[in-house]
Amino acid sequence: MKNLIAALGLVDWEAQFVSGLGHPMFGLQVQRRCVDGVDIRAAIQVSDCQAVLVSDETPRINQDLIAELADKNIKLIAITSDVDHWQDLGASHCIELDSNNPL
């Protein structure tokens, strides 16, 4: 089972998305839900996680935090409509939002 931290910000679909991630067929466990980059930084000090899931709405994400995640071998997965922005910051993986999908 892979453990992850979810910090999706103020998006309408956060609760449903996180709930769906916990389905046994995915082999994922959301260890903690965080509100911002500061909360993520605190959580990774005490959690054994393999990934952090963020969105364009997650506040206080910067290159220092992303470098710290990389140093701890924690993948950053961004759900985004601006893949280039997250790749420039150093995100390991990006899931592009479909602008035609009225989430």
N, C-alpha and C positions, 0 to 999 in steps of 0.2 A: 504494500500500500504506500502510495506517495502522499506525503504531507505537504500542504501548502497554506499560505497566508493570502487572504483576499482583502484587497484595499481598493474597492472600485469607486469610491467617492459617492457623490449624491446623484445616482442614476436610478431611474424608476424601476429598472429591471434587476437590481442588485440582489434582492432577497430571493427571487425566483431562480436566478442564475446560480447563486451559491447553493441553494437547496438542490438543484439539479446535479451539481458537481458531486454531491454526496451520494449519488446513486451507486450501488455496489458494482455495476458493470464498468464504471470508470476506474475503479481502484484508487480513488482519491479521497483524502480526508482533509477538510478545511479545519485546520487547527485553530485559527484565529481570524477574526475579521477586524481590520484596522481602518482608521479614519483618514490617515495621511502618512506622509513619508516619515515624520517623527515617530509616529506609532509603529510603523514598520521597523524602524531602526531599533526600537526597544524590544519588539517582539522577536527579532532574529537573534537577540542576545540570549534568550531563554527557551526558544523553540527549536526543535530539530525538524527543519522543513527543507524541502528540495526546490521549492519555487514560491515566488510571490507574484500574484495576479493583480494588475492595476488597470486603470482605464484613463482616458483623457481627462476625466473629472477628478482624479486623485490628486489632491494638493500636496505641495512640498516634496516633489520627486526631483532630484537633481543628480548630476554626474557623480558626486561624492557618494551618495547612497547607492547608486548603481555599481560603482567600483567596489564598495564594501560588500554588496551582494556577490559580485564576481569573486572577490577574495575568499568568501566563505563557500564558494561553489554552489550558490543559490541562483537558480535561473529567474530572470525577470520576464514575465509574459505580459505584454501590453495589449489590451483590447482597444483598438484605436481607429479613428478615421484619418489619421496622419502618420502613416508608417514611417516616413522619412524622419520625422521629428524624434520618434522613439529609437530608431536605428542610430541616429546621430548622437543620442544620449548614451547609447551602448546597450540597449535592450537585447536580450538573447533571442527572444521570439516575439513576433507581432501577429495578432489576429485582426485582420482588417474588418471593420464594421461595414456593412452594406448600406450605403446612403439611401437606397431605395426602400429599405426595410424600416417601417415606422415603429421602431421599438418604443 
